[in-house]
């Protein structure tokens, strides 16, 4: 999936997606032409991130929730 598809599906900006990639929250592959290819897993993580941001979680809290799962999320909320 290309970045434009990810942006349309998640509502996140290009800059936000790049930021989450820099933070190591997603790890897209590279196509032969050098474009990033996002997996269904990347889409799932970015969808979760978008939801967490809407409810007011910080990036640090989101990282913790993604690493530790729903138990950490319930404690954060």
Secondary structure as UniProt FT lines:
FT   HELIX           3..10
FT   HELIX           14..22
FT   TURN            23..24
FT   STRAND          29..30
FT   TURN            32..33
FT   STRAND          36..37
FT   HELIX           40..54
FT   TURN            55..56
FT   HELIX           59..68
FT   HELIX           70..76
//
